[in-house]
Amino acid sequence: DTEVTQTPKHLVMGMTNKKSLKCEQHMGHRAMYWYKQKAKKPPELMFVYSYEKLSINESVPSRFSPECPNSSLLNLHLHALQPEDSALYLCASSLTTANYGYTFGSGTRLTVV
Amino acid sequence: AQKVTQAQTEISVVEKEDVTLDCVYETRDTTYYLFWYKQPPSGELVFLIRRNSFDEQNEISGRYSWNFQKSTSSFNFTITASQVVDSAVYFCALSEFSSYGGSQGNLIFGKGTKLSVKP
């Protein structure tokens, strides 16, 4: 299995909702990442998990809460989002943060209404 | 600070034409990796190539070729005999490796070049 699987593929949520994005890989990778990509922009790093520990938080607002329950799973919990948070959320993984073989998922297209 | 510049925002070619996508990078480190990714409308980032800073050999993979020149800090990507399926946004990206802190795993992306190949 050489894939990063993200669910759901599309999500529409209200500003008062709580939802979660899920990312899963079974390649034995120990580094996992969340990127945010606005329309017609490049992806921007949000969080890095290395060996299930948060190693980078790029000053992301607290309404985004990452969680890495085990080495195969990465979640992004969403609460009280704003319409400007609408974007494509991409998950990626690599063997470690020092291994540059990143594999990206197909993303979750999030719309906040 | 590290930076990746893709000066071409959009390129439009007719099928079978050759096209080169430019990428210029800035970094203070001597050890780094450069990447090209393809992003079709479906959204997934498809890995195309990784090149480390110590390997300046050009690479060819089918219709794709890459020209890495450290002297000009460029890592250009050429598609030969383009096809409609090549239509996508292409991102060049940089990952640094600090000898002190190791890699944090952060990919710095350029703004992307949207390639449209018309039949």
Interface residues (C-beta under 8 A of the other chain):
Chain A: A31 Y33 K41 P42 P43 E44 L45 V48 S50 S55 I56 L88 L90 A92 S94 T96 T97 A98 Y100 G101 Y102 T103 F104 G105 S106 G107 R109
Chain B: Y33 F35 Y37 S42 G43 E44 L45 V46 F47 R50 N52 F91 S95 F97 G102 S103 Q104 G105 N106 L107 F109 G110 K111 G112
